[in-house]
């Protein structure tokens, strides 16, 4: 009976150790997964900031082009008006 009790206790100790190791592995896996999710979120935020900057830069360049086109058409209009008045 003592032998069976000793075997049961040894088996129980082995199971408890296995549970401790499994829980440790799960915590490590959770930490790794959490770290991967945090890194993914940081990467996405950086990407969005870069896209926002690119959009801002593009809008600014388009505004500059619109101003230049407007100036060009105004100059062409006045040039044509000058030609009409000089011939007339």
N, C-alpha and C positions, 0 to 999 in steps of 0.2 A: 504494500500500500504506500509506503514511504517512497518507493521508487516511482510509482505512478504519479504521486503528488509532485515529486521533484521534476519529472518529465513534463507534467502539466504547467508547472511554474516556469520551466525553461522555455516551453512553447509559448506561454503567455508573454514572457519577457521578449522573445523573438518577435512576436506579433506587435508588441508595444514599440519596439525599436523600428520595425517596419513602418508602423503608423507615423512615428516621429520623422523618419526619413522621407516618407511620402509627403507629409505635410510640409516639410522643408523644401522639397522639390516643387510642390505646388506654389509655395510662397515665392520661390525663385522664378518660376514660370510667370506668376502674376506680376512680379516686379519687372521682368523682361518685357512682358506684354504691355504693361503700363508705360514703361520707358519708350517702347516703340510707338505707342499711341501719342504720347507727349511729343516725341520727335516728329511724328507725322503732322501733328497740329502746328508745331512751330514751322515746319517746312511749308505747310499750306498758307500760314499767315505771312511768311516771307514772300511767297509767290504772289499772294494778293497785293501786298505792299508794292512789289515790283510792277505788277500789272497796273495798279493805280498810278504809280509814277509814270509808267509808259503812256497810259491814257492821258494823264495831265500834260505830259510833254507833247503828245500828238495833238491834243486840243490847242495847246499854245501855238504850235507850228501852223496848224490850220487857220487859227485866228490871224497870224502874221501874213499867211498867204492871202486870206480874204482881204486884208487891208491893202496889200500890194495890188491885188486884182482890182479892187475898188479905185485905187489911185490911178492905175493904168487906164481903166475905162473913163475916169473923169478927165484925164489928160487927152485921151483920144477924142472924147466928146468936145472938149474945148478946142482941140486942134481942128476938128471938123468944122466947128462953129467959126473959127478964125478963117478957114479956107472959104467958107460960104460968104462971110462978110467981105473978104478981100476980093472975091470975084464979083460980088454984087454991087 
